[in-house]
């Protein structure tokens, strides 16, 4: 698990596979990872069923934000291990199922707030458009 110091940048020698929802498939830098985490947090509903996964993702964000710009090999390896651990958990059947349920509940809640259109002149009672 080699990483690069590359004159103080936060670039991984070998990209880290992401694969948790939309965002880059491969993370080449700590900044790429922060973008991927932000996308996941923005698109994933804040529901009790995925509280653990959301808390882990927030912790990953904190770990990544703590990587200094003049990072050491140990800093980069820690960041890479944290990403890989989150991807492993997030890819588990339990976590994927919880995210699907959270999205379903969010869609159902949004659909319940839709106001039906008023009837048009000449519409039969009970007819929907």
C-alpha positions in Angstrom: 0.0 0.0 0.0 2.3 2.6 -1.3 1.6 6.3 -1.2 3.5 9.3 -2.5 4.9 12.3 -0.7 5.4 14.1 -4.0 6.8 17.3 -2.6 4.1 17.6 0.2 1.0 16.9 -1.9 -1.8 14.6 -0.8 -1.6 12.2 -3.8 -1.9 8.4 -3.5 0.7 6.4 -5.5 -2.0 4.0 -6.4 -5.6 5.1 -6.6 -8.2 3.9 -4.0 -11.4 2.4 -5.3 -14.5 4.3 -4.1 -17.6 2.7 -5.5 -20.1 4.1 -2.9 -22.7 5.8 -4.9 -22.0 8.6 -7.4 -18.7 10.3 -7.6 -15.3 9.3 -8.9 -14.7 5.5 -9.2 -11.0 6.0 -8.2 -9.7 8.4 -5.7 -6.2 9.7 -6.6 -5.9 12.4 -3.9 -7.2 13.2 -0.5 -9.2 16.0 -2.1 -10.9 13.5 -4.5 -11.9 11.5 -1.4 -13.3 14.6 0.3 -15.4 15.3 -2.8 -16.7 11.7 -2.9 -17.6 11.9 0.8 -19.4 15.2 0.3 -21.4 13.8 -2.6 -22.4 10.8 -0.5 -23.5 12.9 2.4 -25.4 15.3 0.3 -27.3 12.6 -1.6 -28.0 10.1 1.3 -31.0 10.9 3.5 -30.3 11.4 7.2 -32.4 8.6 8.5 -32.1 6.5 11.7 -31.7 3.3 9.6 -28.3 4.5 8.2 -27.2 6.5 11.3 -24.1 4.3 11.8 -23.0 4.5 8.2 -23.5 8.3 8.1 -21.5 8.7 11.4 -18.7 6.6 9.9 -18.8 8.8 6.8 -18.6 11.9 8.9 -15.6 10.4 10.8 -13.9 9.6 7.5 -14.4 13.2 6.4 -12.8 14.4 9.7 -9.8 12.0 9.1 -9.3 13.2 5.6 -9.6 16.9 6.5 -6.9 16.3 9.2 -4.3 15.1 6.6 -1.8 18.0 6.4 -0.7 19.5 3.1 2.9 18.5 4.0 1.7 14.9 4.6 4.0 12.1 5.6 3.9 8.5 4.4 2.0 7.5 7.6 -0.6 10.3 7.0 -1.3 9.0 3.5 -1.4 5.4 4.6 -3.9 6.3 7.4 -6.1 8.1 5.0 -6.0 5.2 2.5 -6.8 2.7 5.2 -9.7 4.8 6.4 -11.1 5.1 2.9 -10.7 1.3 2.3 -12.4 0.5 5.6 -15.4 2.8 4.8 -15.7 1.3 1.3 -15.6 -2.3 2.8 -18.4 -1.4 5.3 -20.4 0.6 2.8 -20.3 -2.2 0.3 -21.6 -4.8 2.8 -25.1 -6.2 2.1 -26.3 -4.7 5.5 -25.2 -1.2 4.6 -26.4 -1.3 1.0 -29.8 -2.6 2.2 -30.1 0.2 4.7 -29.2 2.9 2.1 -31.8 1.5 -0.3 -34.5 1.6 2.5 -33.5 5.2 3.4 -33.8 6.3 -0.2 -37.2 4.5 -0.5 -38.5 6.2 2.6 -37.3 9.6 1.4 -39.0 9.1 -1.9 -42.2 8.0 -0.2 -42.2 11.0 2.1 -41.6 13.3 -0.9 -44.4 11.7 -2.8 -46.8 12.2 0.1 -46.3 15.9 0.0 -47.5 16.3 -3.6 -50.7 18.3 -3.8 -53.2 16.9 -6.4 -54.3 19.3 -9.2 -57.7 20.8 -8.9 -60.4 19.2 -11.2 -60.9 20.8 -14.6 -64.4 21.8 -15.7 -66.1 18.7 -17.0 -64.0 16.2 -15.2 -65.8 13.2 -13.7 -65.6 12.9 -9.9 -62.7 10.6 -8.8 -60.9 11.0 -12.2 -57.2 11.7 -11.9 -54.8 13.1 -14.4 
